[in-house]
Amino acid sequence: MSPAAAPDKEIALDLTGQERVDPIVNEAKAIGIKTLVSRTGFPVSRALDGLTTIEASEEGGAAEGRALWLRVETGQDVDRAIRAAEAGNDLVIVQCTNWKIIPLENMIAEFRRRNRRIYAFVEDRTDIEVAFGILEKGVDGIVIPPGSLSAARDLIRSAGGTKVYELVPATVTKIVDVGLGERVCVDTTSQLSLGEGMLVGSIGSFFFLVHSETVPSTFIPTRPFRVNAGAIHSYVLGQDGKTRYLAELKASDRVQVVSFQGASRPVTVGRVKIERRPLVMIAANANGQEGTAMLQKAETIRLVRSDGTTVAVTDLKEGDTVLVHLGGGAGRHFGGEVDEFIIER
């Protein structure tokens, strides 16, 4: 799933059977959890003040302010959950004990048709991400046990790392053929759109928006999953805002895809292709900062103008403007920004 999904979905904490809830609830509050669920009632505690409490029933329908909690082990249990939605239960919490994906797919589809909410009880980060991503929209929320609070915290932080990048116009100052070199095609597992690409550059404070291969052409079909990102030494912004070298990317890594408006989303790398091709160096200036990118010299490699239209590197001229992201004056150490003396040119 897209990590950005987590803040849009509710994460509730299961307090079933818990007696000393204060430290657990305070930890949950600290990471933004606002809803508590219990099948055994709630103790009297000031730590619960300001939070939503939902009593869940494992027997029959749910009364007002309660939820129905169902263990899903067989197809009959899936049918029971769907009948609960048909009967008007506004919230059903399902705990899938063996098969976890196919049953959820079936239930999510049926609940959405009936405009009812479905939550999933999950215990580890992988299951959390799967639950949020099934059928793209995923469940409406998840319920986690206290032991999964750290996994939820990591997921929320990861989602918070997805942000809007400020893109500014930069004036192209130099275009130089630099001969053969190894360039990197980043093939993702996602469908990229017109106006989307990756932020790539030769220095850690100046990133060009290199467009995806989504633009139709006469001689070659589109590759809507691909960004021909540049020479192997180049930086690319990863999911967490840290840089990675293009040369070190591999299948299953996560990188940022960024639109010409600056909106970002994480995608998974499915394959990396490194091949020797003719390269061109493009230098540009934005707000007094200078940066370069080494890209393959080909008609299908494009940078992006302020209005989202693209320009092939073979058509680019000095004086043209393209979109870049300025990362500040900090240097980079293991991909993260550090405040130290550094010169990159």
SULZI-V583963 format. One record per helix or strand. SS is the DSSP state (@ for helix, = for strand). FROM is the first residue (numbers start at 1). TO is the last residue. If there is no record, write none. Layout:
((SS FROM TO) (SS FROM TO))
//
This chain:
((@ 3 8) (= 10 14) (@ 22 30) (= 35 38) (@ 46 48) (= 52 57) (= 66 72) (@ 75 86) (= 91 96) (@ 102 113) (= 117 121) (@ 125 133) (= 141 145) (@ 146 160) (= 164 164) (= 168 188) (= 196 203) (= 206 211) (= 213 213) (= 223 223) (= 226 231) (= 235 238) (= 243 245) (@ 246 248) (= 254 259) (= 263 286) (= 289 296) (= 302 304) (= 310 312) (= 321 326) (= 331 333) (= 336 338))
//
